[in-house]
Amino acid sequence: MSKVNVEQEININKSICKAHLNAAGWGLDDYNHGEPWNSVSFYVVDFTLGHLGLLTIESSKFDTVKMAPMDELVSMTSQLVKKWHKKRIGQHDLSVLGMLLNSYLHQTKTYELWKSSEKTECSHPHFIFNLYRSKQNGNISMRPFALQTQDAFLSVEDVRSYARSIRKHDVALRPEEQVGVIDKL
């Protein structure tokens, strides 16, 4: 394939990604890499910072996981999300954040349930990570949940709605994790 053909293919893929992202309320700068149809989407929701972010991991790398203690993963994730929120994060740190989230996810019941669920050939996996950062006691916890849809990306509004719905559930089941968590979404 010639250099011109490769560049044309890259531009076409970028245009398709941009159209999918714009339709869901995201911008091209919200997208880190890969093609949406060959990726797993991670959405990070930090209520206290008011941050909603989208990351993707290539499907072929999704099951390549380096395990680490859950509390360390939450702490490192929290630090990188702060950088991301302040727009001081580079491509390397976004890739590291994706690996942290993937490692965390693979150690949860959410992943086990998702893995055992029935999936259709054209469905796309989406994982939303609610990050609960307490202003009162400094505690940080994270709660992932999974969705399977036909869409390449969930809309910003859908992510916000799903995240708030799960948070209501978490307030009832784990009130100690919600002390001092403020919703700035």
C-alpha positions as a Python dict, from the first residue, in 0.01 Angstrom:
ca = {
    (1, 'M'): (0, 0, 0),
    (2, 'S'): (143, 339, -94),
    (3, 'K'): (202, 621, 151),
    (4, 'V'): (-78, 823, -12),
    (5, 'N'): (-328, 534, 27),
    (6, 'V'): (-232, 487, 394),
    (7, 'E'): (-278, 861, 460),
    (8, 'Q'): (-616, 855, 283),
    (9, 'E'): (-727, 556, 492),
    (10, 'I'): (-615, 731, 813),
    (11, 'N'): (-807, 1045, 714),
    (12, 'I'): (-1120, 842, 632),
    (13, 'N'): (-1100, 657, 967),
    (14, 'K'): (-1049, 989, 1147),
    (15, 'S'): (-1353, 1137, 972),
    (16, 'I'): (-1568, 836, 1064),
    (17, 'C'): (-1450, 852, 1428),
    (18, 'K'): (-1520, 1224, 1440),
    (19, 'A'): (-1874, 1173, 1307),
    (20, 'H'): (-1948, 901, 1566),
    (21, 'L'): (-1802, 1113, 1846),
    (22, 'N'): (-1986, 1430, 1745),
    (23, 'A'): (-2315, 1239, 1722),
    (24, 'A'): (-2264, 1127, 2083),
    (25, 'G'): (-2167, 1474, 2210),
    (26, 'W'): (-1791, 1410, 2234),
    (27, 'G'): (-1515, 1583, 2040),
    (28, 'L'): (-1226, 1427, 1852),
    (29, 'D'): (-995, 1546, 2131),
    (30, 'D'): (-1196, 1319, 2366),
    (31, 'Y'): (-1075, 1016, 2175),
    (32, 'N'): (-733, 868, 2239),
    (33, 'H'): (-672, 593, 1981),
    (34, 'G'): (-795, 299, 1781),
    (35, 'E'): (-1105, 255, 1575),
    (36, 'P'): (-1439, 259, 1760),
    (37, 'W'): (-1554, -66, 1602),
    (38, 'N'): (-1237, -246, 1725),
    (39, 'S'): (-1225, -95, 2074),
    (40, 'V'): (-1366, -124, 2421),
    (41, 'S'): (-1490, 210, 2556),
    (42, 'F'): (-1415, 327, 2909),
    (43, 'Y'): (-1594, 631, 3051),
    (44, 'V'): (-1459, 796, 3366),
    (45, 'V'): (-1704, 992, 3582),
    (46, 'D'): (-1559, 1188, 3874),
    (47, 'F'): (-1852, 1347, 4054),
    (48, 'T'): (-1649, 1575, 4279),
    (49, 'L'): (-1437, 1718, 3997),
    (50, 'G'): (-1731, 1724, 3756),
    (51, 'H'): (-1525, 1527, 3504),
    (52, 'L'): (-1661, 1305, 3227),
    (53, 'G'): (-1401, 1142, 3006),
    (54, 'L'): (-1380, 881, 2733),
    (55, 'L'): (-1093, 636, 2680),
    (56, 'T'): (-1067, 340, 2449),
    (57, 'I'): (-864, 22, 2452),
    (58, 'E'): (-812, -188, 2143),
    (59, 'S'): (-1014, -507, 2175),
    (60, 'S'): (-702, -714, 2110),
    (61, 'K'): (-537, -562, 2422),
    (62, 'F'): (-842, -578, 2648),
    (63, 'D'): (-758, -919, 2795),
    (64, 'T'): (-388, -835, 2840),
    (65, 'V'): (-388, -733, 3204),
    (66, 'K'): (-121, -666, 3465),
    (67, 'M'): (-272, -719, 3807),
    (68, 'A'): (-205, -482, 4095),
    (69, 'P'): (-369, -418, 4434),
    (70, 'M'): (-710, -253, 4393),
    (71, 'D'): (-638, 34, 4634),
    (72, 'E'): (-321, 124, 4442),
    (73, 'L'): (-513, 119, 4114),
    (74, 'V'): (-778, 353, 4256),
    (75, 'S'): (-513, 591, 4393),
    (76, 'M'): (-318, 605, 4064),
    (77, 'T'): (-641, 640, 3866),
    (78, 'S'): (-747, 927, 4090),
    (79, 'Q'): (-418, 1112, 4033),
    (80, 'L'): (-435, 1075, 3656),
    (81, 'V'): (-801, 1180, 3643),
    (82, 'K'): (-705, 1501, 3829),
    (83, 'K'): (-439, 1570, 3563),
    (84, 'W'): (-689, 1493, 3289),
    (85, 'H'): (-947, 1725, 3441),
    (86, 'K'): (-689, 2006, 3451),
    (87, 'K'): (-603, 1930, 3086),
    (88, 'R'): (-246, 1849, 3186),
    (89, 'I'): (-238, 1492, 3062),
    (90, 'G'): (-52, 1357, 2763),
    (91, 'Q'): (-114, 1059, 2539),
    (92, 'H'): (123, 838, 2743),
    (93, 'D'): (-64, 910, 3069),
    (94, 'L'): (-398, 846, 2898),
    (95, 'S'): (-267, 506, 2786),
    (96, 'V'): (-150, 434, 3143),
    (97, 'L'): (-493, 537, 3274),
    (98, 'G'): (-656, 295, 3030),
    (99, 'M'): (-431, 14, 3155),
    (100, 'L'): (-512, 100, 3520),
    (101, 'L'): (-885, 98, 3454),
    (102, 'N'): (-857, -227, 3262),
    (103, 'S'): (-661, -392, 3543),
    (104, 'Y'): (-913, -271, 3802),
    (105, 'L'): (-1209, -387, 3593),
    (106, 'H'): (-1069, -739, 3545),
    (107, 'Q'): (-1060, -787, 3922),
    (108, 'T'): (-1428, -702, 3979),
    (109, 'K'): (-1760, -885, 3987),
    (110, 'T'): (-1876, -644, 3717),
    (111, 'Y'): (-1623, -797, 3479),
    (112, 'E'): (-1717, -1152, 3578),
    (113, 'L'): (-2086, -1079, 3514),
    (114, 'W'): (-2015, -905, 3185),
    (115, 'K'): (-1785, -1186, 3070),
    (116, 'S'): (-2054, -1447, 3137),
    (117, 'S'): (-2335, -1246, 2975),
    (118, 'E'): (-2462, -1314, 2625),
    (119, 'K'): (-2331, -1076, 2362),
    (120, 'T'): (-2436, -1030, 2001),
    (121, 'E'): (-2183, -1011, 1721),
    (122, 'C'): (-2243, -645, 1647),
    (123, 'S'): (-2270, -521, 2005),
    (124, 'H'): (-2008, -293, 2156),
    (125, 'P'): (-1884, -307, 2519),
    (126, 'H'): (-1893, 8, 2731),
    (127, 'F'): (-1763, 34, 3088),
    (128, 'I'): (-1843, 334, 3305),
    (129, 'F'): (-1625, 397, 3611),
    (130, 'N'): (-1782, 610, 3883),
    (131, 'L'): (-1507, 770, 4088),
    (132, 'Y'): (-1620, 882, 4433),
    (133, 'R'): (-1385, 1139, 4586),
    (134, 'S'): (-1488, 1251, 4936),
    (135, 'K'): (-1418, 1617, 5015),
    (136, 'Q'): (-1491, 1543, 5382),
    (137, 'N'): (-1258, 1255, 5466),
    (138, 'G'): (-1035, 1221, 5157),
    (139, 'N'): (-1149, 866, 5081),
    (140, 'I'): (-1161, 760, 4718),
    (141, 'S'): (-1351, 464, 4578),
    (142, 'M'): (-1436, 349, 4229),
    (143, 'R'): (-1731, 154, 4091),
    (144, 'P'): (-1739, 15, 3737),
    (145, 'F'): (-2046, -105, 3554),
    (146, 'A'): (-2098, -250, 3207),
    (147, 'L'): (-2329, -192, 2913),
    (148, 'Q'): (-2352, -362, 2574),
    (149, 'T'): (-2500, -152, 2292),
    (150, 'Q'): (-2498, -122, 1914),
    (151, 'D'): (-2347, 226, 1943),
    (152, 'A'): (-1977, 295, 1891),
    (153, 'F'): (-1993, 547, 2177),
    (154, 'L'): (-2243, 631, 2448),
    (155, 'S'): (-2360, 991, 2445),
    (156, 'V'): (-2232, 1232, 2707),
    (157, 'E'): (-2586, 1264, 2842),
    (158, 'D'): (-2635, 887, 2860),
    (159, 'V'): (-2307, 845, 3049),
    (160, 'R'): (-2412, 1117, 3294),
    (161, 'S'): (-2757, 960, 3339),
    (162, 'Y'): (-2624, 605, 3387),
    (163, 'A'): (-2357, 727, 3630),
    (164, 'R'): (-2609, 916, 3842),
    (165, 'S'): (-2847, 620, 3842),
    (166, 'I'): (-2572, 388, 3970),
    (167, 'R'): (-2468, 650, 4226),
    (168, 'K'): (-2823, 653, 4369),
    (169, 'H'): (-2796, 276, 4405),
    (170, 'D'): (-2452, 311, 4570),
    (171, 'V'): (-2581, 574, 4814),
    (172, 'A'): (-2837, 322, 4936),
    (173, 'L'): (-2600, 23, 4948),
    (174, 'R'): (-2270, 188, 5046),
    (175, 'P'): (-2347, 515, 5218),
    (176, 'E'): (-2004, 528, 5384),
    (177, 'E'): (-1842, 568, 5040),
    (178, 'Q'): (-2068, 863, 4960),
    (179, 'V'): (-1992, 1080, 5265),
    (180, 'G'): (-1862, 1413, 5136),
    (181, 'V'): (-1901, 1323, 4766),
    (182, 'I'): (-2044, 1621, 4581),
    (183, 'D'): (-2212, 1591, 4242),
    (184, 'K'): (-2065, 1861, 4015),
    (185, 'L'): (-2163, 1693, 3688),
}
